[in-house]
Amino acid sequence: MKGEVTEVRWKVGILTASDRGYRGERELTSALVIRELVEEEMHGEIIEDRVVPDEQDEVMAAMIEISEYYQADLILTTGGSGLQPRDITPEATRKVVDREIPGFAELIRYNKATRNFRPALFRGTAGIRGRTLIVNLPNTPKGVSVAMLAIMEDLEAALHSLHSGEE
């Protein structure tokens, strides 16, 4: 019908980088929070939900596969963005994206600061690979929730822009 708005259903991949999660030694509650927010707030479709160890090659390969094989519009990562030696998700992300989008990480850090988190300890980044937006999120359920709610509107705008060719 004329004037009827069709809701876009974004294809979203969730990628958790966690040695203990990969070995089944840790419940992956952050990924559950991402799933809930994507499905309920963004009306997105989870097309892949994967756990990999904190190995740069594994994280990169998963991002590439979710982007290219599954043709995700958006990949949201959790884990691997802190200060531990094996936290390599931001480095892996930078290696697979064509262009970085620093505003998402800046917005996450700003909102973490306003809620008494430690924003300086979050090293996440964001960028575009082909037509896929990749955003690193914190590794705790509360951190994921704060971050997602902070960037939700901008995520939607970025996805629309990326897929319409408009800026």
C-alpha positions as CSV (number, residue, x, y, z in Angstrom):
1,M,0.0,0.0,0.0
2,K,1.1,3.5,-0.7
3,G,2.5,5.2,2.4
4,E,3.0,1.9,4.2
5,V,6.4,1.6,5.9
6,T,8.1,-1.8,5.5
7,E,10.2,-2.7,8.5
8,V,13.8,-3.7,7.7
9,R,14.9,-6.9,9.4
10,W,18.7,-6.7,9.7
11,K,20.7,-9.9,9.5
12,V,23.0,-9.9,12.6
13,G,25.9,-12.1,13.6
14,I,27.0,-12.4,17.2
15,L,30.7,-13.3,17.8
16,T,32.0,-14.0,21.3
17,A,35.8,-14.2,21.8
18,S,36.4,-16.2,25.0
19,D,38.8,-19.0,25.7
20,R,36.7,-20.2,28.7
21,G,33.5,-19.8,26.8
22,Y,34.9,-21.7,23.9
23,R,35.8,-24.6,26.2
24,G,32.4,-24.5,27.8
25,E,33.7,-23.3,31.2
26,R,31.8,-20.1,31.2
27,E,28.2,-19.1,30.5
28,L,28.0,-16.6,27.7
29,T,25.5,-14.2,29.2
30,S,26.7,-11.2,27.2
31,A,25.8,-12.8,24.0
32,L,22.3,-13.5,25.4
33,V,21.9,-9.8,26.2
34,I,23.0,-8.9,22.6
35,R,20.5,-11.4,21.2
36,E,17.6,-10.0,23.3
37,L,18.4,-6.4,22.4
38,V,18.8,-7.2,18.7
39,E,15.6,-9.2,18.4
40,E,13.4,-7.0,20.6
41,E,14.8,-3.4,20.0
42,M,16.2,-3.6,16.5
43,H,13.8,-6.4,15.2
44,G,16.9,-8.0,13.8
45,E,17.4,-11.6,12.9
46,I,20.3,-13.5,14.4
47,I,21.8,-15.5,11.5
48,E,24.9,-16.7,13.4
49,D,25.9,-16.9,17.0
50,R,29.5,-18.1,17.4
51,V,32.1,-18.5,20.1
52,V,35.8,-18.6,19.3
53,P,38.9,-18.7,21.4
54,D,40.9,-15.5,21.9
55,E,43.1,-16.2,18.9
56,Q,43.4,-13.4,16.4
57,D,43.3,-15.7,13.3
58,E,40.1,-17.4,14.7
59,V,38.4,-14.1,15.4
60,M,39.3,-12.7,12.0
61,A,38.2,-15.8,10.2
62,A,34.8,-15.8,12.0
63,M,34.3,-12.1,11.2
64,I,35.1,-12.7,7.5
65,E,32.9,-15.8,7.3
66,I,29.9,-14.1,9.0
67,S,30.3,-11.1,6.7
68,E,30.9,-12.9,3.4
69,Y,29.2,-16.3,3.7
70,Y,26.3,-15.4,5.9
71,Q,26.1,-11.9,4.4
72,A,25.4,-10.2,7.8
73,D,24.4,-6.6,7.8
74,L,25.9,-6.3,11.3
75,I,28.3,-8.2,13.5
76,L,28.4,-7.5,17.2
77,T,31.3,-8.8,19.1
78,T,31.7,-9.3,22.8
79,G,34.8,-10.3,24.7
80,G,38.5,-9.7,23.9
81,S,38.4,-5.9,24.2
82,G,40.0,-5.5,27.6
83,L,43.6,-5.3,28.8
84,Q,44.6,-8.9,29.2
85,P,47.3,-10.2,26.8
86,R,44.9,-12.4,25.0
87,D,42.3,-9.6,24.4
88,I,42.8,-9.2,20.7
89,T,39.3,-8.5,19.3
90,P,40.0,-4.8,18.4
91,E,43.2,-5.7,16.6
92,A,41.4,-8.5,14.7
93,T,38.6,-6.1,13.8
94,R,41.0,-3.5,12.5
95,K,42.6,-6.1,10.2
96,V,39.3,-7.2,8.6
97,V,37.6,-3.9,8.1
98,D,38.0,-1.7,5.1
99,R,37.2,1.5,7.0
100,E,37.0,2.3,10.7
101,I,34.1,4.1,12.3
102,P,35.5,5.5,15.6
103,G,32.2,7.2,16.7
104,F,30.7,3.9,17.9
105,A,33.5,3.2,20.3
106,E,33.7,6.8,21.4
107,L,29.9,6.8,22.2
108,I,30.3,3.5,24.1
109,R,33.1,4.9,26.2
110,Y,31.2,8.2,26.8
111,N,28.2,6.3,28.0
112,K,30.2,4.0,30.2
113,A,31.8,7.0,31.9
114,T,28.4,8.5,32.6
115,R,27.4,5.3,34.4
116,N,30.6,5.0,36.5
117,F,32.2,2.2,34.5
118,R,35.8,2.4,33.5
119,P,35.7,3.6,29.9
120,A,39.5,3.9,29.5
121,L,39.8,0.1,29.9
122,F,37.5,-0.6,26.9
123,R,39.6,-0.8,23.7
124,G,36.8,-1.7,21.3
125,T,36.5,-0.3,17.8
126,A,34.1,-0.5,14.9
127,G,34.3,-0.5,11.1
128,I,32.9,-1.6,7.8
129,R,33.8,-4.7,5.8
130,G,32.1,-4.6,2.5
131,R,28.5,-4.0,3.4
132,T,28.8,-5.3,6.9
133,L,29.1,-3.1,10.0
134,I,31.3,-4.6,12.8
135,V,31.1,-3.2,16.3
136,N,33.0,-4.4,19.4
137,L,31.0,-4.4,22.6
138,P,32.2,-4.8,26.2
139,N,32.4,-8.3,27.7
140,T,29.9,-8.1,30.6
141,P,26.1,-8.2,30.3
142,K,25.7,-4.8,32.0
143,G,28.4,-3.3,29.7
144,V,26.7,-4.8,26.6
145,S,23.4,-3.4,27.7
146,V,24.7,0.1,28.3
147,A,26.7,0.1,25.1
148,M,23.8,-1.2,22.9
149,L,21.3,1.2,24.3
150,A,23.8,4.0,23.7
151,I,24.4,3.2,20.1
152,M,21.1,1.7,19.0
153,E,19.8,4.7,17.1
154,D,23.2,5.3,15.4
155,L,23.4,1.6,14.5
156,E,20.1,1.8,12.7
157,A,21.1,5.0,10.9
158,A,24.5,3.5,9.9
159,L,22.9,0.3,8.6
160,H,20.3,2.3,6.5
161,S,23.1,4.5,5.2
162,L,25.4,1.6,4.4
163,H,22.6,-0.2,2.5
164,S,21.1,2.7,0.7
165,G,24.3,4.4,-0.5
166,E,23.2,7.6,1.2
167,E,25.3,9.5,3.8
